[in-house]
Amino acid sequence: MSLEHLEQAGLLLPREEWGKHELTTTAKKPILLILGAVALLAVGWIYWGDGRFLTWIGAGLFLIVLFGFILLSIQAINRQCEEP
């Protein structure tokens, strides 16, 4: 898609506001790092479990982490929408 298409869809800031907003995340970074580390651990368990019980524990843990990441992202979006 071109920039014009994205602007028409309302997915971009107006051009006059470009460069005026801070490009940082509103997500809580320590929680984001913890979720990333646990996700890597879960993927390792899935791999090293070789289809046995540890694989299923890793898969369950990964789904929990994925759900946590989604909740963290939704909270960050809501926090950003509340900012003036």
MOLIN-V536248 format. One record per backbone hydrogen bond with DSSP energy under -0.5 kcal/mol. NH is the residue of the N-H (numbers start at 1). CO is the residue of the C=O. Records with the same first field share a line. If there is no record, write none. Layout:
NH=CO, CO
This chain:
6=2
7=3
8=4
9=5
10=7
11=6
12=6
17=14
18=15
20=17
24=22
29=27
32=28
33=29
34=30
35=31
36=32
37=33
38=34
39=35
40=36
41=37
42=38
43=39
44=40
45=41
46=42
47=43
48=44
49=45
50=46, 47
51=46
52=49
55=52
56=52
57=53
58=54
59=55
60=56
61=57
62=58
63=59
64=60
65=61
66=62
67=63
68=64
69=65
70=66
71=67
72=68
73=69
74=70
75=71
76=72
77=73
78=74
79=75
80=76
81=77
82=78
83=79, 80
